[in-house]
Amino acid sequence: MPDKSSAIVQGTLDMLILKTLALEPLHGYGIGIRIEQISKGVFQVNAGSLFPALRRLERAGLLNSEWRETENSRRAKYYILPAEGRRRLKAETREWETQSAAIARILNATPKEI
Amino acid sequence: MSIFRNFIAGLRTLFRKEQVDQELDEEVRGYIEALVEEKIRTGMSREQAMRAARLETGSVDALKENVRDVWWEQVVGSFWQDVRYGLRMIRKSPGFVAVAILTLALGIGANSAIFSIVYGVLYRPLPFPDEGRIAMVHMHFSPQNNPRGNLSVADFVDWKNGNTVFEQVAAYSRSRFTLTGESVAEEVAGAAVTADFFSILGMKPILGRTFQPGDDSVTGPNVVVISASLWQRRFGGSRDAIGRVIEVDSNPATIIGVVSEGFGFPRAQIELWQNLRLKVTRRGPFFCQGIGRLRRGTTLERAQAETNLIGRNIERANSGVYSNLTMPVESLRNYLVGDLRPALLMMFAAVLAVLLIATVNIANLLLARATTREREMAVRLSLGAARRRLVQQLLTESVLLSLTGAAAGLLLAFVGVRMFRAFNPANLPLAFQVQLDWSVLLFTLVISVAAGVLFGVVPAIESARGDLQAPLKEGGRSGTAGTGHHRTRAVLVVAEIALSLVLLVAAGLLLRSFMLLQKVDVGTSAPPTNVLTMMVTPKTLRRAGIQFAYDNGIISFYQRVMENVSRLPGVRYVAISDSLPPDQGGEDDTFSIAGRPWSDQAFPSTTLPKISPDYFRALGVPLLRGRFFTQDDTAKSTPVTIIGESLARRYFPDTDPIGQKIGASLPSNTDPYMDVVGVVGDLKYWGLESESKPAYYRPYTQNFNTTIFLLVQSPKPAAGLAPSIQREIRAVDKDAVVRRVLTLEDLLGESVAQPRFRTLLVTSFGVLALMLAAVGIYGVIAYSVTQRTQEIGIRMALGAQRSDVIKMVVGNGALLAAMGLGIGLIGSFAAARAISRFLFATSPNDPLTLTAGCALLSAVALAATLIPAVRATRIDPQVALRHE
């Protein structure tokens, strides 16, 4: 199932999920929609990668979950970011910023700088 | 923390699988529902939206499978799932499973049984602490030339005094003791041992003490240590037994200790140890077996170097007695079972080959089944199952099959080991070490898992590689992938035939050797069942003990016994001797001939049986020249000797041996020369496999030994005479001990017990291999006939004759057989060379055996192809053309 938009950089899906949940608890579909909205449609998350990622994070203790009513009064599993998840998000964000700054520097390098 | 949490969550998934599954299902369904609603909002119809959503998310089952794969417990879970599925498959095809399990049970059971024997005898730790430091010391010298010869007391004392490498050294001598007084007279196996014997072996007393320094001096007390079994049997396990004085061989001896049940030494069944008092006399008699415990960090090589040095000193000081003296050192284990290692390892190799053949056979069966399961696999693959997952499931199935076979096999092994221990058919030492315990179970587990993976892996990979399209097409013929399977199966059958030939040839060679061995002429013409032998020891001889001195009372005992026995009805001849064919040689010694120079090489040591006049008549040995001994050859008459034919031929090729003068032992022996009075046919005294050696006989009245056999020839089978003969012996000496009452036939049988055992085993493995190969080739050919039903039908519709069809089908089988035989022949040559040490009068390249092996295997293979070939001719072209 190819995404019509850009593929998410390897290993960053976890961080994006944690970030969306840092704003508010969401269910699986909501997380996918939120990532798509915030990225202005650049990233589309399909179920095949979303669910395994959610399960991995939950298992690692970075997410909690509970069943709640949705706005359409259906039952759905909502994911909540616990303290440990927030700590991980902070750490990953820092790491990401360092890395992307470094990558940006490399890509912007001009012959003069060498 | 997170590992712990992960673990707990994993357990929850495993044990509350349904709930967890349900939640996942609900979550995914909710997701899809939301996706569909979203799409409906963008203006699609509900149907369009659902279709689009399904396209986007892909297979829901595959998605769930992916999510599950995130969890560690999934490995366990899918394993259980496979096991359940496997069991279901087993239930669904009982015929296939019965054949497979039977094959495996035979293969694995035989392996477990042989492994218990090989491991028990060769490797299981002996019940002696630090057994690696216990070493045996022998004495090897001319003229006796026994590489494991005994020491005399004087030699032992010299060794002990010169020793620096052993912590402790001891000497022992096996013996049998008669217990009298107390209760009924009883004979027990025992040993006379010096003071440090028990501490070398690390055998601790459970009551009292073992021997201590001084017990083995000439003036030491007469004391004995007894086994727990004797303690229970004769003294009711009472603590008062310690200090009791009992009669051992009619001499009073004090019990000082009891050692625990388990392993007696030097034999398991030994129940009494007497202190050996070291009375240094001349060099000889040689009855001491040396044993020692090496110092920590010392090697056998260091010990050997030192004993060589000591041996040289002994030889220098006693040049008249010894020449070429060495003192060989070997480990305890090697001493006990070193000689058996090659034969046991050969049996192990043979039985592994059987398992390998069984494994190949089952791989073949599985491949055949794989064809019928092609559609199932294709369906699962197209529904999104991972190929790795399919391989895993098929392997689980085959290992499950193998473990079931192993369970049945263990039952067989259990029975086999019980029987082996009860009968010990090969008279193996350490048979009591053979047990079915956790080491055997572990071995069985390892080989059955290995076999399961081995026979499962090729079919599993083949199946999972299967074509997705063809099998799924309506009415699609299953032949496409089948040809690939078929080629693999053909290769397996060729391998199976090759391996079977190797086993068959090995079995054939052993069988032929064994038959030749049984036909060996030991030199007797009396019917073996008509000759009864027994060991007879009078009380007086026992009392004199090991350091026996010549005594006329003993001679008169045997004379009276012979007189009385000769009067019994049914007794034709009666005689005594210290040697018996085929392998009971008495003493070995060299000899000299008057007027000829003596040398080691010219006069090698030989056997010199001491016999009574009717010895040769009782055995039916022909007199070639001169006369037998008579009652007139006594201690006071001229010393005489009778020589065997090969001695006469070698030393008197051109002269008449009668009247020649022969000196016993080395020329330095001062006894008068003996006149040669007769020449008799050769007898074998060193086993059936040995060459006849020169032997010279002496009358028992002129020379004597402490081990005496009584032998009786009857005109009819003689076993029934035993009770009346024993009565006559007891009438002369009521305390005389009679044992090993055996006919000559029994003795011949005993002497080939080990070759018989290994021949029997390897031959049964060969037969098993042959049967498996037959099943294998039948399976492949029968399957190919089924596959080609349509083709054969067309051929017959176009006018092919029955004979053409048979030729074609059998030709396929013959091609496989020929390839297998070709490869197998190469293997056979290698295997035959490896077992050549077990062959007797048979060349490893024996053309008869090779031809017979090939012929037998071809015949069986062709017979196996003939059945499907004939079936092929019954194909009705009408039906065949419609056949799917």
HADDOCK unambig.tbl for C-alpha pairs under 7 A between the chains (distance, minus, plus):
assign (segid A and resid 1 and name CA) (segid B and resid 56 and name CA) 6.35 0.50 0.50
assign (segid A and resid 28 and name CA) (segid B and resid 31 and name CA) 6.62 0.50 0.50
assign (segid A and resid 29 and name CA) (segid B and resid 31 and name CA) 5.31 0.50 0.50
assign (segid A and resid 29 and name CA) (segid B and resid 34 and name CA) 6.86 0.50 0.50
assign (segid A and resid 46 and name CA) (segid B and resid 57 and name CA) 6.56 0.50 0.50
assign (segid A and resid 47 and name CA) (segid B and resid 57 and name CA) 5.64 0.50 0.50
assign (segid A and resid 48 and name CA) (segid B and resid 57 and name CA) 6.56 0.50 0.50
assign (segid A and resid 48 and name CA) (segid B and resid 63 and name CA) 5.69 0.50 0.50
assign (segid A and resid 51 and name CA) (segid B and resid 67 and name CA) 6.14 0.50 0.50
assign (segid A and resid 52 and name CA) (segid B and resid 66 and name CA) 6.49 0.50 0.50
assign (segid A and resid 52 and name CA) (segid B and resid 67 and name CA) 4.40 0.50 0.50
assign (segid A and resid 52 and name CA) (segid B and resid 70 and name CA) 6.36 0.50 0.50
assign (segid A and resid 55 and name CA) (segid B and resid 67 and name CA) 6.80 0.50 0.50
assign (segid A and resid 56 and name CA) (segid B and resid 70 and name CA) 6.29 0.50 0.50
assign (segid A and resid 59 and name CA) (segid B and resid 6 and name CA) 5.63 0.50 0.50
assign (segid A and resid 60 and name CA) (segid B and resid 2 and name CA) 5.80 0.50 0.50
assign (segid A and resid 60 and name CA) (segid B and resid 6 and name CA) 6.63 0.50 0.50
assign (segid A and resid 61 and name CA) (segid B and resid 2 and name CA) 6.27 0.50 0.50
assign (segid A and resid 76 and name CA) (segid B and resid 27 and name CA) 6.46 0.50 0.50
assign (segid A and resid 76 and name CA) (segid B and resid 30 and name CA) 6.62 0.50 0.50
assign (segid A and resid 77 and name CA) (segid B and resid 27 and name CA) 6.37 0.50 0.50
